Structure formats: C-alpha cells, structure tokens
Amino acid sequence: MTQLIYKICGRIEWSHAKETGTYKGSQDDMRDGFIHFSTAEQLVGTLAKHFAGQIDLVLVTVDGAALGELLKWERSRGGDLFPHLYGALSVTNALSVQDIQLENDSHVLPDLPELEAI
C-alpha cells in the first residue's frame, strides 16, 4: 500500500543529493539522527515552524511504504505521529520534486501528487 510522505529541503541540498544519489538530510536531520518527514496534513505546520521566510525550498514526495523498517512513526509536535527515516534516502525513492513558492512571506505548497498520477 502506498503511503505518501513529504520532505521539505533546500533546492541546493536536493541538487547535491541528485549528484551523489543519496540524500543524507539537513543539518537538523543529521543532528537528530534521522530524516524528518511530514504527512500532507503536517506540511503547513512544518513550514511555519522550521522554514519561515526561507526561499529556494522543494517538496520531495516519497512512498513511505517503500522505505521499509528504516521508517519509524514517532510522536512529536502536539503528540502527532511523524515519519522519521533512520538512514539515507536514495534519490530513486523520490516520486516527485516540486518547488515551494514564497509569496508575501507565506509559503505556497504545490499541488500534492495524487496516487493515481504516480
């Protein structure tokens, strides 16, 4: 069963990952020991809390089910379960990569991929 999860990261970070074939995470991810992901419902809160005012961001869509046992669902902000990847992400796991726009100091999420379109 496909379960879409999302990683917000800088465009330069993702470009580097494409060159190496692996995304090892942001500085925060490396500090915490896992790559932070969000569900569709958590994206707005994640952008507001961790990426306020930042430009050149991308949204990477991943099938969480394809990540196997390295993906753990753990309680975080407000007691919600967040997906955390304990390992590197192969760029081949990216189903799509879309720009996140900043308009009037607010991020505008792209249309999220639909399962049928993937």
C-alpha positions as CSV (number, residue, x, y, z in Angstrom):
1,M,0.0,0.0,0.0
2,T,1.4,3.4,-1.0
3,Q,1.7,6.0,1.8
4,L,2.8,9.4,0.7
5,I,5.1,11.3,3.0
6,Y,7.0,14.6,2.3
7,K,10.4,16.1,2.9
8,I,10.9,19.8,2.7
9,C,14.5,20.8,1.9
10,G,16.6,23.4,0.2
11,R,17.0,23.2,-3.6
12,I,20.8,23.1,-3.2
13,E,20.6,20.2,-0.7
14,W,18.4,18.3,-3.2
15,S,20.7,19.1,-6.1
16,H,23.6,17.7,-4.2
17,A,21.6,14.6,-3.4
18,K,20.9,14.1,-7.1
19,E,24.6,14.3,-7.8
20,T,25.5,11.7,-5.2
21,G,22.4,9.6,-5.5
22,T,21.6,9.9,-1.8
23,Y,20.0,12.5,0.5
24,K,21.5,12.3,3.9
25,G,19.4,15.0,5.4
26,S,19.6,18.6,6.6
27,Q,21.9,19.8,9.4
28,D,18.9,19.3,11.8
29,D,18.3,15.8,10.4
30,M,21.9,14.9,11.0
31,R,21.9,16.3,14.5
32,D,18.7,14.4,15.4
33,G,19.9,11.1,13.8
34,F,17.1,10.7,11.3
35,I,15.5,12.5,8.3
36,H,12.3,14.4,9.3
37,F,9.3,13.8,7.0
38,S,5.7,15.1,7.3
39,T,2.3,13.9,6.2
40,A,0.2,16.1,3.9
41,E,-1.7,17.3,6.9
42,Q,1.5,18.3,8.8
43,L,3.2,20.3,5.9
44,V,1.8,23.7,6.7
45,G,2.8,23.5,10.4
46,T,6.3,22.2,9.4
47,L,6.8,25.0,7.0
48,A,5.7,27.6,9.6
49,K,7.8,26.2,12.4
50,H,11.0,25.2,10.6
51,F,11.2,27.1,7.3
52,A,9.6,30.5,7.9
53,G,10.7,33.1,5.4
54,Q,13.1,30.7,3.6
55,I,13.3,30.7,-0.2
56,D,14.5,28.0,-2.7
57,L,12.7,25.2,-1.0
58,V,11.5,22.0,-2.7
59,L,8.9,19.4,-1.7
60,V,10.1,15.8,-2.2
61,T,7.3,13.2,-2.3
62,V,8.2,9.7,-1.2
63,D,6.2,6.5,-0.8
64,G,6.8,5.8,2.9
65,A,5.9,2.1,2.5
66,A,8.9,1.7,0.1
67,L,11.3,2.7,2.9
68,G,10.7,-0.4,4.9
69,E,11.7,-0.8,8.5
70,L,14.0,2.3,8.4
71,L,10.9,4.5,8.6
72,K,9.5,4.9,12.1
73,W,6.4,6.8,13.1
74,E,7.2,8.8,16.3
75,R,5.3,11.3,18.4
76,S,6.5,14.8,18.1
77,R,4.8,18.3,17.8
78,G,1.5,18.2,19.6
79,G,1.7,14.5,20.1
80,D,1.2,13.8,16.3
81,L,2.9,10.9,14.8
82,F,5.6,12.0,12.3
83,P,7.5,9.8,9.9
84,H,11.3,9.6,10.6
85,L,13.7,7.8,8.3
86,Y,16.7,6.3,10.2
87,G,19.0,6.1,7.2
88,A,19.8,7.9,4.0
89,L,17.2,8.4,1.3
90,S,18.0,7.2,-2.2
91,V,17.0,9.8,-4.7
92,T,15.3,7.0,-6.7
93,N,12.7,7.0,-3.9
94,A,11.6,10.5,-4.8
95,L,8.3,10.2,-6.7
96,S,8.3,13.9,-7.4
97,V,10.2,17.1,-6.5
98,Q,8.3,20.4,-6.7
99,D,9.1,24.0,-5.9
100,I,7.6,25.6,-2.8
101,Q,6.9,29.3,-3.5
102,L,7.2,32.1,-1.0
103,E,4.6,34.8,-1.6
104,N,4.0,37.7,0.8
105,D,6.1,36.0,3.5
106,S,3.9,32.8,3.3
107,H,4.8,29.6,1.6
108,V,2.5,28.2,-1.1
109,L,2.6,24.5,-1.4
110,P,2.4,23.0,-4.8
111,D,-0.5,20.6,-5.7
112,L,0.3,17.4,-3.9
113,P,0.6,14.4,-6.2
114,E,-2.3,12.0,-6.4
115,L,-1.7,8.3,-6.0
116,E,-3.2,7.6,-9.4
117,A,-0.8,10.0,-11.1
118,I,2.3,8.4,-9.6
